[in-house]
């Protein structure tokens, strides 16, 4: 899906919404807001479903992360496969990786790795 941008300036294509599959909207919403520090942009009831998106506090008009229901039958095999192959589903950028790692560790985030130099980037995986 593409969304038309109505602006006088010439803009390149950019990410509007991307999805992460969640089993429990309330638990996931709490994790992304209270633990990671994002803020809810949309929380729209759609009958048995919701359109729940979070955005960065620093860029509220930037890309949205949709907390999508994981009840589709292909979701679990997909998640299992990318985890088994060590593929990152999402990446987040921070100014100070060591400080963010400490802060999130103190908030109970279970990191798989400590901060490390990965060549062109420093990273920590959770």
PERAZI-V697783 format. One record per residue. N is the residue number from 1. RES is the residue in one letter. PSI is psi in degrees with one decimal (* if undefined). Layout:
BEGIN
n;res;psi
N;RES;PSI
N;RES;PSI
END
This chain:
BEGIN
n;res;psi
1;X;136.5
2;X;145.1
3;X;131.9
4;X;133.9
5;X;123.9
6;X;100.3
7;X;152.2
8;X;-22.8
9;X;154.1
10;X;120.9
11;X;141.9
12;X;165.6
13;X;144.6
14;X;162.8
15;X;130.1
16;X;-57.2
17;X;136.3
18;X;156.8
19;X;149.8
20;X;133.5
21;X;133.0
22;X;147.7
23;X;-27.6
24;X;111.2
25;X;-43.4
26;X;-46.0
27;X;-44.7
28;X;-43.2
29;X;-42.1
30;X;-43.0
31;X;-48.9
32;X;-28.9
33;X;-55.2
34;X;-34.8
35;X;-52.6
36;X;-20.6
37;X;12.6
38;X;171.2
39;X;150.0
40;X;129.6
41;X;-46.8
42;X;137.2
43;X;84.8
44;X;124.6
45;X;132.6
46;X;61.3
47;X;-119.0
48;X;-9.0
49;X;178.5
50;X;153.3
51;X;94.8
52;X;113.6
53;X;150.4
54;X;153.9
55;X;164.6
56;X;139.6
57;X;-36.0
58;X;-18.0
59;X;66.5
60;X;-17.2
61;X;6.0
62;X;-164.2
63;X;142.4
64;X;142.6
65;X;114.2
66;X;123.4
67;X;95.3
68;X;144.6
69;X;142.1
70;X;21.3
71;X;-2.1
72;X;139.0
73;X;-21.2
74;X;-9.3
75;X;-51.4
76;X;-45.4
77;X;-37.0
78;X;-48.9
79;X;-43.9
80;X;-41.7
81;X;-44.1
82;X;-33.3
83;X;-45.8
84;X;-33.8
85;X;-0.2
86;X;29.8
87;X;129.0
88;X;130.3
89;X;-34.4
90;X;153.4
91;X;139.9
92;X;147.3
93;X;137.5
94;X;159.8
95;X;-40.9
96;X;96.1
97;X;-43.9
98;X;-43.6
99;X;-41.5
100;X;-40.1
101;X;-45.5
102;X;-47.6
103;X;-47.9
104;X;-35.4
105;X;-42.7
106;X;-26.2
107;X;4.0
108;X;7.2
109;X;130.1
110;X;99.5
111;X;139.4
112;X;-31.8
113;X;156.4
114;X;166.6
115;X;136.0
116;X;155.5
117;X;118.9
118;X;34.4
119;X;-95.4
120;X;-11.8
121;X;158.8
122;X;143.7
123;X;160.9
124;X;138.8
125;X;132.6
126;X;*
END
